[in-house]
Amino acid sequence: MKLGILVSGRGSNLQALIDAISSGKLHCSINMVISDRSGAYAIERCKVHNIPYTIVRRRDFDTTESFEEEMLRRLEEVGVDLIVLAGFMRILSPYFIRAFPMKIINIHPSLTPAFLGKNAQRQALEFGSKITGCTVHFVTEELDSGPVIVQACVPVLPEDTEDSLSHRILSYEHRILPQAVRWICEGRVKVVGRKAIVEGARYGTIPVNPELEFF
Ligand code: GRF
């Protein structure tokens, strides 16, 4: 399977995929990374690991459609089968999403459908949730609300700041993202109605202290 990965920043989830591939846990290749920011640290990771990357910035295009068209062209050029949004900070239009139906996945730092959109970790803290987490889901036209492939729950501690909570959630993001990609590569994920069904997976959710088959 050929992956195309969209990033905007640090790229630690991209790194988790790179590591899972190099350690032999994930059998696929990263054929293109697109960053919408020229200074994204994710690009440095591509350079280190010899991964093809390109920068496509919204401000270089007149319309969202022409910006997205360019991203699609670059992804189609290398024949990607699956697009992973790994910290891509833009909302894709239906035009882009319809070009790859149920072939785009996103990692979101909450247990969807709670705390959608930006600053999900801050939203959980401000709400006073005692448990939050992260979700890998298919991207549909509804923001952060597509069929859930896998979730991990993470405790919110009384002394948490947005940073400490984000950090704790992130360590689980790095496990469930490669896990979801692996299941898709193995052909085990089907979408039925609004649900993603993972064939043979015993757990849709990774609990707080997982001693399971996951990464
Ligand atoms: C992660 O928290 C992810 O859930 C969110 O953006 C952040 C990206 O982090 N969508 P990184 O760039 O992968 O380090």
Residues whose N, C-alpha, C, O or C-beta is under 5 A from the ligand:
A	BS01	GRF	G9 R10 G11 S12 N13 L14 A86 G87 I107 H108 P109
